[in-house]
Amino acid sequence: MPQLSLYIDEETLKKISLAAKIENLSISKFVVKKLNESMHDSWPENYGELFGSITDETFESNDRLNFEDDIPREAL
C-alpha cells in the first residue's frame, strides 16, 4: 500500500490524535477515513432530518438565489 507523508503543525496533530482516539482508530486509519468521506459526493449523515427544523420566527427563506457572484471551485 502506498504511503504519504504530511507536514502539519503540533496543534493539528493533537486534534487528529484526539479525534482518532475517540473513534478508537489509529491516526492513519482515521485520516484515511476522513479523506475518503470528504471525497465522496454524498450528503452528511442525518442531513435529511434538518428540513423544517428551523423554528426561529425571524428566519426568512431567500426564494431568489443569485449564483452569478459565486467563485469558481476547483474540481477534485
C-alpha positions as CSV (number, residue, x, y, z in Angstrom):
1,M,0.0,0.0,0.0
2,P,1.4,3.4,-0.9
3,Q,2.4,5.8,1.9
4,L,2.0,9.5,2.2
5,S,4.0,11.9,4.4
6,L,2.3,15.1,5.7
7,Y,3.7,18.2,7.4
8,I,1.3,19.5,9.9
9,D,1.6,21.7,13.0
10,E,1.5,20.3,16.5
11,E,-1.9,21.7,17.3
12,T,-3.5,20.0,14.3
13,L,-1.7,16.7,15.2
14,K,-3.2,16.9,18.7
15,K,-6.7,17.4,17.3
16,I,-6.2,14.5,14.9
17,S,-4.8,12.2,17.6
18,L,-7.7,13.0,20.0
19,A,-10.4,12.5,17.3
20,A,-8.8,9.2,16.3
21,K,-8.7,8.1,19.9
22,I,-12.3,8.9,20.4
23,E,-13.2,6.8,17.3
24,N,-10.9,4.1,18.5
25,L,-8.8,4.2,15.3
26,S,-5.2,4.7,14.6
27,I,-4.2,8.1,13.3
28,S,-3.5,6.6,9.8
29,K,-6.9,4.9,9.6
30,F,-8.7,8.0,11.0
31,V,-7.1,10.2,8.3
32,V,-7.9,7.8,5.5
33,K,-11.5,7.6,6.7
34,K,-11.8,11.4,6.8
35,L,-10.2,11.8,3.4
36,N,-12.5,9.2,1.8
37,E,-15.5,10.8,3.4
38,S,-14.5,14.2,2.0
39,M,-14.0,13.0,-1.5
40,H,-17.4,11.3,-1.9
41,D,-20.3,13.1,-3.4
42,S,-22.8,12.5,-0.6
43,W,-24.9,14.4,1.9
44,P,-23.7,14.4,5.5
45,E,-25.2,11.9,7.9
46,N,-28.7,13.0,9.1
47,Y,-28.8,15.8,6.6
48,G,-32.4,14.9,5.6
49,E,-33.5,15.4,9.2
50,L,-32.7,19.1,9.0
51,F,-35.5,20.0,6.7
52,G,-38.1,22.1,8.5
53,S,-36.0,22.1,11.7
54,I,-35.7,25.9,12.0
55,T,-38.2,27.3,14.5
56,D,-36.9,30.8,14.6
57,E,-39.8,33.1,13.6
58,T,-37.3,35.7,12.3
59,F,-35.9,33.3,9.8
60,E,-36.7,34.2,6.2
61,S,-36.2,32.0,3.2
62,N,-34.5,33.6,0.3
63,D,-36.5,32.4,-2.7
64,R,-34.2,34.0,-5.3
65,L,-30.6,32.9,-5.2
66,N,-28.1,34.7,-7.4
67,F,-25.2,32.4,-8.3
68,E,-23.5,34.9,-10.5
69,D,-21.3,36.1,-7.7
70,D,-20.1,32.6,-6.8
71,I,-16.4,32.0,-7.3
72,P,-15.3,29.0,-9.5
73,R,-14.4,26.0,-7.4
74,E,-11.6,23.6,-8.2
75,A,-12.8,20.1,-9.1
76,L,-11.2,17.2,-7.2
